[in-house]
Amino acid sequence: MGTGLPEYIETFKQRFRQMKDALGMAKSEHDVKYVKGQMNELYKLIEMHVQSLRNIQSSMKKFAASQDEVAAAPSGPRPEMDEAKKGELASFLKTMQISETDLQTLRQKAWDQIIACDWDGALATLTKTVELAPDDMRILVLLGWAYSGKEMYEKAEGIYDLVLEKEPDHPMALANLGYISLKRCSYREAIEFLSRALRQDSDKTATIYANYYMGMVYFERQMYADAISFLEKSIHLAPNLVEAYYHLGLARKNMEEIDEARRIWTDALERAQQGRWSELVADELESLNASSPQHEASQETGFSP
């Protein structure tokens, strides 16, 4: 196996520890419900893998028994395999290079790297994985996402076009094409892609990011009230999406709602793990506090709270 049983078990243990920590830090009933939902999904995933292992074990026992029967039967010459059969066998062997359990582990590893903005790590993981599972839509979407993170937009678009050929309304592919259009300042095209993604309402992650990217479109166009509406929707669905807090705070600041921007960024830092977005939030908050009248007054009098 490419990844191995011990590694994916350790991944599950780590995810469970993270969820327990998140549950302990939850600030509201909504946060508690969200984390418990994630924990339930992990439980079902583990149960699925346990059942898969049991099925494999049972199949192996049956196969071993059948081999004993074959060994006892008289042997003869093997029939020649035609080219079509050889092709089928080669295709089958390729699918056997990676199990669903290993594939899920690699998806999770790549997703964690994307969340951490480790684009090179994600590309390394996904390039290897897509060779083993070339028809896995989730792997292809993540690969496109990693290319977008590296600003290799043409490569990302090529992958998303392939995904949409097979699934014309794939919500995450549409959302990420919306992001690429946003980065190219093609705002009308971005809105079209993101609106299509939001109409699907079949993939929570796609809905979260489609709302976030739509908020960024309106933010870039300085339509801050519309930006705030979409950014707040993304935060409602994903209370730990720090990048959404970052842009929401900027939108409030640009509307001269300074206290609200400070509250948003403070809340974000209480939720955030260390990373690029939390550092950007911390910088904005520090700048905001440094320019506040209270801070200036304390600097003049020498008072330090």
Secondary structure as GFF3:
##gff-version 3
##sequence-region A 1 305
A	DSSP	alpha_helix	5	25	.	.	.	ID=ss1
A	DSSP	alpha_helix	29	72	.	.	.	ID=ss2
A	DSSP	alpha_helix	83	95	.	.	.	ID=ss3
A	DSSP	alpha_helix	100	115	.	.	.	ID=ss4
A	DSSP	alpha_helix	119	132	.	.	.	ID=ss5
A	DSSP	alpha_helix	137	149	.	.	.	ID=ss6
A	DSSP	alpha_helix	153	166	.	.	.	ID=ss7
A	DSSP	alpha_helix	171	183	.	.	.	ID=ss8
A	DSSP	alpha_helix	187	200	.	.	.	ID=ss9
A	DSSP	alpha_helix	204	220	.	.	.	ID=ss10
A	DSSP	alpha_helix	224	237	.	.	.	ID=ss11
A	DSSP	alpha_helix	242	254	.	.	.	ID=ss12
A	DSSP	alpha_helix	258	271	.	.	.	ID=ss13
A	DSSP	alpha_helix	276	290	.	.	.	ID=ss14
A	DSSP	alpha_helix	293	301	.	.	.	ID=ss15
###
